[in-house]
Amino acid sequence: MNKIKVSTRNYSNLSSIKEWRNNLELFDFSITWEDGDFFFIELIYKNKSELLFILEKLGIPLKKIPEGYEKIIPGKIYREADGEKMPKSEIKDFPDYMQPDYIKIIDISAHCKIENGIIKITLVTKDDFNWYLTESGYENCLKIEKLIHSERLTEYVKSERFCDNYIL
C-alpha cells in the first residue's frame, strides 16, 4: 500500500497523532477528506459461533429481528412516521439478526457494523460532531484494547492497520 501524507488541516500538531499510532497496538484510525476522522478496530470471525463468542466477550448484545418488522431494502428511503415501525438493518451473513449499530463497550460509546466476516467497531458518538481524532478517543481505544487482551480476543483482530501507511 502506498504511503499517504496527512494534512494538518484539522491538527495543528501531528506529534500526538504519531504518538497515538505508535502506542495503539490493535486499534486503527482513518483520516479522510470526506468521511471524517475516526478510530476503529476490525475483528474477523469465520462462523456464527465465533461471531457470538466475540460479541459476548465485548458485551455487545446481538438481537434477532423481531417478528413483523420489515427489513431494510437497499436504495429505499425511509422516514420515521408516527406509529410506524422503522425497518431493521440485518447482518447479511446471518439475516435473522439485526446490526448492533450504536453500542457501548465498557461504557464507551461506539458504532458496530457486522458484514462479510468482519466486526467493525468505530469510536464515534453523537458528541463527535467534527469527526476529529481526540485525546479522549485515544484513551478509549486503550481501554478497549485492554479488554480485548484480558478476554483473549487478540487472535481475531485484523492485523493490517491502515494508519501505519500515514506519513505524519
Salt bridges, closest charged atoms under 4 A:
GLU25 OE1 - HIS149 NE2 2.92
ASP37 OD1 - ARG9 NH2 3.57
GLU42 OE1 - LYS158 NZ 3.14
GLU70 OE2 - LYS76 NZ 3.56
GLU90 OE1 - LYS71 NZ 3.46
ASP101 OD1 - HIS111 NE2 3.65
GLU115 OE1 - LYS92 NZ 3.97
GLU151 OE1 - LYS57 NZ 3.52
ASP164 OD1 - ARG161 NH2 2.78
